[in-house]
């Protein structure tokens, strides 16, 4: 594997590296946009008054502090 990469021309190695970087950036951007969409969705749900997550003590039945 290393000898195969070493035998490639520098232009080919640089092009392959650039493609890998571009693919990685696109994948990261897609994950970031998905994360932002989930965050916006949860914020919209919280704005309507529906809590998506219940605190641990609330789930245990703890009384509310007054």
C-alpha positions as CSV (number, residue, x, y, z in Angstrom):
1,X,0.0,0.0,0.0
2,X,2.7,2.5,0.9
3,X,4.8,1.5,-2.1
4,X,1.7,2.0,-4.3
5,X,1.2,5.5,-3.0
6,X,4.9,6.3,-3.2
7,X,5.0,5.2,-6.9
8,X,2.2,7.7,-7.8
9,X,3.1,11.0,-9.4
10,X,3.0,13.9,-6.9
11,X,0.1,15.5,-8.9
12,X,-2.0,12.4,-8.5
13,X,-1.2,12.2,-4.8
14,X,-2.1,15.9,-4.4
15,X,-5.4,15.4,-6.3
16,X,-6.3,12.4,-4.2
17,X,-5.5,14.2,-1.0
18,X,-7.6,17.2,-2.2
19,X,-10.6,15.0,-3.0
20,X,-10.3,13.3,0.4
21,X,-10.3,16.7,2.2
22,X,-13.2,18.0,0.1
23,X,-15.2,14.8,0.9
24,X,-14.4,15.2,4.6
25,X,-15.5,18.8,4.6
26,X,-18.8,18.0,2.9
27,X,-19.5,15.2,5.3
28,X,-18.8,17.5,8.3
29,X,-21.0,20.2,6.8
30,X,-23.9,17.8,6.3
31,X,-23.5,16.6,9.9
32,X,-23.5,20.2,11.1
33,X,-26.6,21.1,9.2
34,X,-28.4,18.1,10.5
35,X,-27.3,19.0,14.1
36,X,-28.6,22.6,13.5
37,X,-31.9,21.3,12.2
38,X,-32.4,19.1,15.3
39,X,-31.5,22.0,17.5
40,X,-34.1,24.2,15.8
41,X,-36.7,21.5,16.0
42,X,-36.1,21.1,19.8
43,X,-36.2,24.8,20.3
44,X,-39.5,25.1,18.4
45,X,-40.9,22.3,20.7
46,X,-39.7,24.1,23.8
47,X,-41.2,27.3,22.6
48,X,-44.6,25.7,22.3
49,X,-44.3,24.7,26.0
50,X,-43.5,21.0,25.4
51,X,-40.4,20.0,27.2
52,X,-38.6,17.3,25.2
53,X,-36.3,16.3,28.1
54,X,-37.3,15.6,31.6
55,X,-34.7,16.4,34.3
56,X,-33.5,13.3,36.2
57,X,-34.9,14.5,39.5
58,X,-38.2,15.4,37.8
59,X,-38.4,11.9,36.5
60,X,-37.8,10.5,39.9
61,X,-40.7,12.5,41.3
62,X,-38.8,15.1,43.2
63,X,-40.9,18.0,44.5
64,X,-40.4,21.4,42.9
65,X,-38.5,24.0,44.8
66,X,-40.7,27.0,45.8
